[in-house]
Amino acid sequence: MFVRTVYATGDPALLGSALRAVNSRGHELLEERPGYRGAGVFVDRELGKLLTVSWWESEEAQADSDEVMRERRPALLEPFAASVAVEHYRVAVFHALPRPVVGGALRVTRLEFDPRDADLLADTFHASALPRLETVQGLARTALLLDSDRGRGMVGTVFTDRRALSASRAAQSTIRRSWTAKAHVAVVALEEFDVIHADPHTL
């Protein structure tokens, strides 16, 4: 599986219009594309941040959809978006537990690493971090996304609600410190979002 993320920032007061457009016209556009396998929409209303994640069955399907979405995206995000960043990742690890996510919350951990350590990173996360994350109360889903060419990645952890997300901070910090040290990974940012939409099989 492959993922495209769109990260838009702007005036929090204008976020609602972009959110409505993404959830209606944006979702319809994605569903028309071959190889589409679901999407998630996440927001930080206080700061004015919108993160969308679309999942694709192949790198080719993802690339084929890029041109269409590139042309239509500005209209969907206006007048909210002052900046838009689009990134592409390979799904290295995905794990879902039978817990609800709509109305939940997402924590994103942004990573940087030596591209030569991509396999070490994925193996370490799967063997060391994932079993411990499963024990954190309220965890619903987790995924490791990698751009091995650029040496960048993301860990997404979805919790059933904001309370569970807040309560998980200390435990996840301990887990993160351990596995990133083993994998020679630098954590460059932490972010938290509300879950607006998440297809059953995706973040």
Backbone as CSV, one residue per row, in Angstrom:
resi,resn,N_x,N_y,N_z,CA_x,CA_y,CA_z,C_x,C_y,C_z
1,MET,0.837,-1.196,0.000,0.000,0.000,0.000,0.874,1.249,0.000
2,PHE,0.314,2.308,-0.592,1.014,3.591,-0.661,0.062,4.694,-0.210
3,VAL,0.651,5.784,0.270,-0.138,6.858,0.868,0.301,8.201,0.320
4,ARG,-0.687,9.062,0.086,-0.402,10.470,-0.197,-0.987,11.298,0.945
5,THR,-0.170,12.167,1.511,-0.667,13.070,2.534,-0.716,14.495,1.982
6,VAL,-1.738,15.228,2.379,-1.863,16.647,2.049,-1.998,17.394,3.365
7,TYR,-1.087,18.320,3.586,-1.008,19.041,4.858,-1.190,20.523,4.566
8,ALA,-2.333,21.062,4.977,-2.665,22.458,4.691,-2.797,23.242,5.985
9,THR,-2.305,24.474,5.962,-2.438,25.355,7.112,-3.047,26.671,6.660
10,GLY,-3.751,27.315,7.575,-4.371,28.588,7.232,-5.121,29.171,8.406
11,ASP,-6.001,30.109,8.112,-6.801,30.802,9.117,-7.789,29.809,9.736
12,PRO,-7.729,29.585,11.052,-8.662,28.637,11.678,-10.129,28.971,11.416
13,ALA,-10.431,30.245,11.258,-11.818,30.647,11.030,-12.345,30.182,9.680
14,LEU,-11.447,29.868,8.748,-11.842,29.448,7.406,-11.730,27.934,7.205
15,LEU,-11.339,27.237,8.245,-11.120,25.796,8.128,-12.401,25.048,7.767
16,GLY,-13.534,25.488,8.287,-14.790,24.768,8.074,-15.154,24.612,6.612
17,SER,-14.940,25.648,5.803,-15.295,25.561,4.379,-14.442,24.540,3.660
18,ALA,-13.148,24.513,3.964,-12.264,23.526,3.343,-12.639,22.114,3.776
19,LEU,-12.988,21.980,5.021,-13.353,20.666,5.545,-14.606,20.130,4.862
20,ARG,-15.583,20.984,4.659,-16.805,20.553,3.970,-16.510,20.147,2.529
21,ALA,-15.654,20.909,1.844,-15.325,20.600,0.455,-14.553,19.287,0.347
22,VAL,-13.604,19.077,1.238,-12.807,17.844,1.223,-13.688,16.632,1.498
23,ASN,-14.607,16.762,2.449,-15.457,15.632,2.819,-16.508,15.311,1.763
24,SER,-16.832,16.256,0.899,-17.840,15.997,-0.139,-17.187,15.830,-1.505
25,ARG,-16.819,16.931,-2.150,-16.257,16.858,-3.505,-14.918,16.132,-3.530
26,GLY,-14.101,16.376,-2.524,-12.797,15.711,-2.488,-12.930,14.202,-2.380
27,HIS,-13.837,13.750,-1.531,-14.038,12.311,-1.366,-14.576,11.692,-2.654
28,GLU,-15.471,12.385,-3.323,-16.013,11.868,-4.591,-14.923,11.739,-5.650
29,LEU,-14.032,12.722,-5.715,-12.941,12.669,-6.686,-12.030,11.476,-6.428
30,LEU,-11.726,11.225,-5.186,-10.859,10.095,-4.853,-11.516,8.765,-5.230
31,GLU,-12.790,8.635,-4.934,-13.475,7.369,-5.198,-13.535,7.037,-6.685
32,GLU,-13.403,8.058,-7.535,-13.419,7.831,-8.978,-12.097,7.278,-9.500
33,ARG,-11.038,7.364,-8.722,-9.716,7.000,-9.217,-9.437,5.506,-9.031
34,PRO,-8.900,4.840,-10.059,-8.541,3.423,-9.926,-7.480,3.220,-8.850
35,GLY,-7.636,2.163,-8.084,-6.643,1.825,-7.068,-6.822,2.523,-5.742
36,TYR,-7.865,3.334,-5.608,-8.119,4.046,-4.350,-8.598,3.061,-3.296
37,ARG,-8.041,3.169,-2.077,-8.361,2.219,-1.022,-8.766,2.877,0.290
38,GLY,-9.152,4.140,0.250,-9.654,4.767,1.470,-8.904,6.033,1.821
39,ALA,-9.454,6.755,2.812,-8.859,8.034,3.182,-9.185,8.379,4.621
40,GLY,-8.422,9.320,5.153,-8.685,9.864,6.475,-8.560,11.377,6.428
41,VAL,-9.357,12.061,7.248,-9.329,13.514,7.335,-9.179,13.891,8.801
42,PHE,-8.192,14.752,9.085,-7.833,15.090,10.457,-7.616,16.592,10.571
43,VAL,-8.011,17.193,11.709,-7.889,18.637,11.840,-7.349,19.035,13.212
44,ASP,-6.683,20.174,13.213,-6.351,20.904,14.426,-7.055,22.246,14.283
45,ARG,-8.213,22.362,14.877,-9.032,23.565,14.710,-8.415,24.788,15.371
46,GLU,-7.717,24.579,16.449,-7.161,25.713,17.190,-6.069,26.421,16.393
47,LEU,-5.179,25.646,15.772,-4.071,26.231,15.024,-4.381,26.432,13.548
48,GLY,-5.410,25.775,13.042,-5.738,25.885,11.624,-4.903,24.950,10.768
49,LYS,-5.025,23.643,11.032,-4.280,22.640,10.271,-5.243,21.566,9.788
50,LEU,-5.051,21.160,8.549,-5.864,20.114,7.931,-4.926,19.083,7.319
51,LEU,-5.090,17.824,7.719,-4.284,16.732,7.193,-5.212,15.708,6.552
52,THR,-4.982,15.406,5.275,-5.724,14.330,4.627,-4.737,13.241,4.211
53,VAL,-5.192,12.007,4.311,-4.359,10.842,3.995,-5.166,9.937,3.082
54,SER,-4.692,9.709,1.861,-5.368,8.785,0.947,-4.482,7.569,0.703
55,TRP,-5.129,6.407,0.628,-4.431,5.122,0.528,-4.645,4.522,-0.854
56,TRP,-3.570,3.925,-1.414,-3.583,3.428,-2.779,-2.984,2.039,-2.844
57,GLU,-3.542,1.204,-3.735,-3.103,-0.187,-3.791,-1.730,-0.346,-4.426
58,SER,-1.276,0.661,-5.183,0.040,0.583,-5.817,0.610,1.984,-5.973
59,GLU,1.907,2.038,-6.198,2.563,3.317,-6.429,2.067,3.946,-7.728
60,GLU,1.762,3.092,-8.714,1.269,3.584,-9.991,-0.106,4.234,-9.835
61,ALA,-0.980,3.614,-9.060,-2.309,4.172,-8.840,-2.216,5.515,-8.126
62,GLN,-1.336,5.586,-7.177,-1.117,6.846,-6.470,-0.636,7.932,-7.431
63,ALA,0.355,7.594,-8.254,0.907,8.564,-9.192,-0.124,8.992,-10.232
64,ASP,-0.951,8.042,-10.704,-1.958,8.368,-11.716,-2.996,9.355,-11.180
65,SER,-3.257,9.282,-9.888,-4.256,10.178,-9.295,-3.682,11.556,-8.992
66,ASP,-2.366,11.679,-8.977,-1.736,12.933,-8.577,-2.128,14.097,-9.482
67,GLU,-2.136,13.854,-10.796,-2.394,14.948,-11.719,-3.802,15.509,-11.543
68,VAL,-4.785,14.612,-11.428,-6.166,15.048,-11.255,-6.320,15.828,-9.955
69,MET,-5.786,15.281,-8.877,-5.955,15.928,-7.584,-5.159,17.234,-7.507
70,ARG,-4.038,17.285,-8.190,-3.239,18.516,-8.200,-4.026,19.668,-8.824
71,GLU,-4.796,19.351,-9.860,-5.585,20.379,-10.538,-6.801,20.815,-9.711
72,ARG,-7.410,19.885,-8.995,-8.651,20.171,-8.286,-8.440,20.629,-6.841
73,ARG,-7.280,20.344,-6.286,-7.037,20.620,-4.859,-7.153,22.097,-4.483
74,PRO,-6.609,23.037,-5.283,-6.703,24.449,-4.866,-8.133,24.913,-4.638
75,ALA,-9.055,24.499,-5.504,-10.449,24.916,-5.352,-11.072,24.325,-4.098
76,LEU,-10.660,23.111,-3.738,-11.194,22.476,-2.535,-10.735,23.193,-1.277
77,LEU,-9.501,23.682,-1.280,-8.903,24.223,-0.062,-9.061,25.736,0.077
78,GLU,-9.475,26.424,-1.002,-9.684,27.868,-0.907,-10.971,28.162,-0.135
79,PRO,-11.016,29.282,0.621,-9.940,30.274,0.827,-9.068,29.969,2.039
80,PHE,-9.223,28.768,2.599,-8.523,28.443,3.844,-7.015,28.384,3.705
81,ALA,-6.519,27.608,2.747,-5.117,27.193,2.749,-4.160,28.328,2.387
82,ALA,-3.277,28.656,3.328,-2.183,29.584,3.048,-0.947,28.818,2.607
83,SER,-0.843,27.549,2.997,0.265,26.702,2.559,-0.242,25.274,2.413
84,VAL,0.293,24.573,1.419,-0.096,23.188,1.166,1.164,22.380,0.863
85,ALA,1.343,21.268,1.569,2.479,20.376,1.330,1.943,18.981,1.017
86,VAL,2.397,18.416,-0.102,1.969,17.082,-0.526,3.169,16.130,-0.438
87,GLU,2.961,14.983,0.192,4.045,14.012,0.347,3.534,12.614,0.024
88,HIS,4.479,11.733,-0.330,4.148,10.360,-0.707,4.965,9.383,0.132
89,TYR,4.293,8.319,0.566,4.930,7.343,1.442,4.541,5.916,1.050
90,ARG,5.389,5.002,1.444,5.069,3.569,1.400,4.618,3.140,2.788
91,VAL,3.586,2.314,2.856,3.102,1.823,4.146,3.987,0.653,4.573
92,ALA,4.825,0.888,5.579,5.739,-0.150,6.057,5.077,-1.046,7.100
93,VAL,4.231,-0.457,7.945,3.523,-1.210,8.995,2.129,-0.616,9.131
94,PHE,1.124,-1.486,9.215,-0.229,-1.037,9.532,-0.868,-2.063,10.455
95,HIS,-1.452,-1.581,11.547,-2.070,-2.490,12.514,-3.338,-1.839,13.054
96,ALA,-4.463,-2.555,12.973,-5.741,-2.032,13.436,-6.313,-2.945,14.514
97,LEU,-6.853,-2.332,15.547,-7.554,-3.046,16.596,-9.056,-2.805,16.424
98,PRO,-9.896,-3.722,16.903,-11.352,-3.578,16.703,-11.963,-2.537,17.644
99,ARG,-11.580,-1.280,17.416,-12.080,-0.185,18.240,-12.500,0.960,17.339
100,PRO,-13.494,1.758,17.744,-13.966,2.863,16.904,-12.937,3.985,16.815
101,VAL,-12.925,4.697,15.678,-11.989,5.807,15.515,-12.686,7.123,15.201
102,VAL,-13.892,7.086,14.630,-14.600,8.328,14.347,-14.939,8.997,15.679
103,GLY,-14.575,10.269,15.785,-14.676,10.948,17.061,-13.435,10.780,17.900
104,GLY,-12.433,10.088,17.354,-11.190,9.860,18.060,-10.163,10.940,17.782
105,ALA,-8.907,10.607,18.029,-7.829,11.577,17.881,-6.576,10.882,17.368
106,LEU,-5.796,11.642,16.608,-4.595,11.129,15.949,-3.363,11.844,16.476
107,ARG,-2.319,11.081,16.777,-1.003,11.654,17.050,-0.075,11.290,15.893
108,VAL,0.606,12.287,15.353,1.570,12.092,14.270,2.969,12.358,14.810
109,THR,3.855,11.402,14.600,5.266,11.558,14.932,6.040,11.607,13.624
110,ARG,6.684,12.723,13.357,7.447,12.878,12.112,8.902,12.502,12.364
111,LEU,9.457,11.738,11.409,10.770,11.136,11.581,11.726,11.537,10.465
112,GLU,13.001,11.551,10.791,14.062,11.642,9.791,15.091,10.552,10.095
113,PHE,15.660,9.976,9.010,16.579,8.862,9.184,17.480,8.758,7.962
114,ASP,18.577,8.056,8.124,19.445,7.754,7.003,18.716,6.758,6.099
115,PRO,18.551,7.057,4.813,17.839,6.127,3.938,18.375,4.697,3.989
116,ARG,19.642,4.553,4.297,20.211,3.204,4.394,19.647,2.424,5.579
117,ASP,19.008,3.133,6.536,18.461,2.485,7.724,16.957,2.226,7.619
118,ALA,16.382,2.349,6.429,14.934,2.196,6.284,14.458,0.812,6.724
119,ASP,15.158,-0.230,6.324,14.745,-1.584,6.718,14.902,-1.784,8.221
120,LEU,15.975,-1.261,8.784,16.178,-1.346,10.231,15.047,-0.641,10.963
121,LEU,14.643,0.517,10.463,13.568,1.289,11.080,12.272,0.476,11.086
122,ALA,11.901,-0.062,9.927,10.650,-0.812,9.826,10.681,-2.052,10.705
123,ASP,11.786,-2.776,10.692,11.893,-3.997,11.501,11.835,-3.682,12.989
124,THR,12.507,-2.604,13.392,12.530,-2.239,14.807,11.160,-1.788,15.277
125,PHE,10.477,-1.002,14.458,9.135,-0.563,14.841,8.201,-1.763,14.994
126,HIS,8.264,-2.681,14.046,7.377,-3.836,14.079,7.675,-4.735,15.281
127,ALA,8.949,-4.948,15.557,9.322,-5.890,16.610,9.323,-5.272,18.002
128,SER,9.687,-4.002,18.092,9.885,-3.382,19.397,8.749,-2.445,19.796
129,ALA,8.317,-1.575,18.884,7.307,-0.574,19.252,5.887,-1.132,19.209
130,LEU,5.553,-1.868,18.165,4.172,-2.292,17.963,3.619,-3.117,19.129
131,PRO,4.343,-4.130,19.633,3.789,-4.898,20.754,3.517,-4.042,21.987
132,ARG,4.341,-3.042,22.215,4.146,-2.178,23.380,3.020,-1.180,23.144
133,LEU,2.873,-0.691,21.914,1.774,0.221,21.616,0.419,-0.466,21.799
134,GLU,0.358,-1.754,21.506,-0.895,-2.494,21.654,-1.398,-2.498,23.090
135,THR,-0.507,-2.297,24.046,-0.898,-2.312,25.456,-1.360,-0.951,25.954
136,VAL,-1.204,0.083,25.146,-1.606,1.431,25.560,-3.127,1.547,25.453
137,GLN,-3.765,1.922,26.532,-5.218,1.960,26.583,-5.785,2.954,25.572
138,GLY,-6.777,2.488,24.825,-7.468,3.348,23.880,-6.880,3.372,22.484
139,LEU,-5.758,2.692,22.259,-5.191,2.671,20.908,-6.131,1.930,19.964
140,ALA,-6.371,2.512,18.792,-7.241,1.878,17.801,-6.471,1.432,16.568
141,ARG,-5.537,2.268,16.096,-4.763,1.931,14.907,-3.398,2.586,14.976
142,THR,-2.452,1.960,14.313,-1.143,2.587,14.173,-0.556,2.211,12.821
143,ALA,0.219,3.127,12.256,0.859,2.881,10.970,2.204,3.577,10.931
144,LEU,3.123,2.951,10.226,4.430,3.536,9.948,4.512,3.775,8.449
145,LEU,4.704,5.034,8.060,4.796,5.426,6.657,6.209,5.901,6.385
146,LEU,6.808,5.429,5.278,8.201,5.745,4.989,8.377,6.299,3.575
147,ASP,9.207,7.320,3.478,9.758,7.776,2.208,11.246,7.493,2.289
148,SER,11.631,6.324,1.832,13.015,5.869,2.002,13.993,6.679,1.181
149,ASP,13.568,7.226,0.058,14.474,8.024,-0.778,14.898,9.301,-0.067
150,ARG,13.974,9.947,0.619,14.280,11.207,1.292,14.681,11.025,2.753
151,GLY,14.506,9.819,3.278,14.826,9.597,4.680,13.841,10.274,5.614
152,ARG,12.557,10.209,5.269,11.516,10.812,6.090,10.402,9.802,6.332
153,GLY,9.739,9.948,7.455,8.656,9.032,7.767,7.680,9.628,8.750
154,MET,6.588,8.916,8.952,5.555,9.311,9.902,5.056,8.082,10.632
155,VAL,4.805,8.234,11.912,4.053,7.243,12.668,2.724,7.879,13.032
156,GLY,1.639,7.217,12.670,0.309,7.681,13.048,-0.291,6.737,14.064
157,THR,-0.732,7.271,15.195,-1.420,6.465,16.202,-2.785,7.101,16.450
158,VAL,-3.833,6.331,16.208,-5.195,6.805,16.399,-5.748,6.218,17.699
159,PHE,-6.357,7.099,18.495,-6.959,6.683,19.754,-8.466,6.889,19.688
160,THR,-9.179,6.171,20.526,-10.640,6.164,20.464,-11.247,7.510,20.808
161,ASP,-10.554,8.329,21.617,-11.071,9.649,21.963,-9.931,10.517,22.469
162,ARG,-10.226,11.790,22.674,-9.207,12.755,23.122,-8.660,12.403,24.491
163,ARG,-9.511,11.893,25.367,-9.046,11.528,26.706,-7.990,10.439,26.634
164,ALA,-8.222,9.425,25.803,-7.247,8.349,25.654,-5.950,8.874,25.043
165,LEU,-6.072,9.779,24.063,-4.882,10.370,23.449,-4.045,11.103,24.497
166,SER,-4.699,11.928,25.307,-3.975,12.689,26.322,-3.320,11.762,27.342
167,ALA,-4.050,10.734,27.762,-3.524,9.816,28.766,-2.362,8.987,28.245
168,SER,-2.238,8.873,26.918,-1.200,8.018,26.324,0.149,8.710,26.181
169,ARG,0.217,10.003,26.430,1.422,10.755,26.082,2.668,10.229,26.776
170,ALA,2.598,9.963,28.056,3.777,9.493,28.780,4.195,8.106,28.307
171,ALA,3.225,7.210,28.165,3.543,5.847,27.741,4.131,5.834,26.343
172,GLN,3.536,6.595,25.431,4.052,6.587,24.069,5.416,7.250,23.987
173,SER,5.653,8.242,24.838,6.978,8.866,24.869,8.053,7.856,25.255
174,THR,7.768,7.026,26.242,8.726,6.001,26.667,8.989,4.997,25.553
175,ILE,7.918,4.565,24.890,8.057,3.617,23.782,8.849,4.245,22.644
176,ARG,8.521,5.477,22.335,9.173,6.181,21.221,10.665,6.350,21.477
177,ARG,11.022,6.721,22.692,12.435,6.908,23.022,13.222,5.626,22.812
178,SER,12.632,4.509,23.200,13.332,3.226,23.099,13.536,2.785,21.654
179,TRP,12.460,2.783,20.865,12.595,2.196,19.534,13.324,3.122,18.573
180,THR,13.185,4.436,18.732,13.900,5.341,17.821,15.403,5.295,18.061
181,ALA,15.806,5.088,19.309,17.233,4.954,19.596,17.800,3.703,18.929
182,LYS,17.065,2.614,19.003,17.515,1.367,18.386,17.588,1.482,16.864
183,ALA,16.688,2.270,16.289,16.585,2.357,14.831,17.361,3.530,14.243
184,HIS,18.058,4.299,15.079,18.843,5.453,14.621,17.959,6.495,13.941
185,VAL,16.831,6.795,14.576,15.838,7.702,14.013,15.786,8.983,14.828
186,ALA,15.622,10.120,14.150,15.418,11.402,14.816,13.944,11.776,14.727
187,VAL,13.358,12.119,15.856,11.986,12.624,15.888,12.052,14.139,15.691
188,VAL,11.409,14.640,14.645,11.521,16.066,14.322,10.245,16.844,14.627
189,ALA,9.134,16.152,14.893,7.901,16.870,15.240,6.875,15.904,15.805
190,LEU,6.049,16.426,16.694,4.876,15.726,17.208,3.663,16.621,16.974
191,GLU,2.558,16.028,16.500,1.334,16.781,16.268,0.137,15.942,16.691
192,GLU,-0.950,16.627,17.035,-2.171,15.936,17.412,-3.354,16.548,16.668
193,PHE,-4.280,15.684,16.234,-5.424,16.094,15.417,-6.686,15.390,15.901
194,ASP,-7.826,15.997,15.633,-9.102,15.318,15.788,-9.400,14.522,14.523
195,VAL,-10.008,13.350,14.686,-10.401,12.524,13.548,-11.772,12.994,13.059
196,ILE,-11.825,13.439,11.815,-13.092,13.838,11.208,-13.675,12.679,10.396
197,HIS,-12.822,11.991,9.672,-13.252,10.877,8.837,-12.120,9.868,8.764
198,ALA,-12.468,8.591,8.839,-11.464,7.537,8.643,-12.187,6.302,8.132
199,ASP,-11.825,5.850,6.947,-12.408,4.630,6.410,-12.025,3.454,7.305
200,PRO,-12.828,2.401,7.329,-12.607,1.313,8.274,-11.227,0.676,8.219
201,HIS,-10.598,0.619,7.039,-9.344,-0.089,6.901,-8.143,0.840,6.852
202,THR,-8.338,2.114,7.149,-7.225,3.059,7.073,-7.104,3.845,8.356
203,LEU,-6.045,4.678,8.414,-5.930,5.624,9.511,-7.019,6.695,9.386
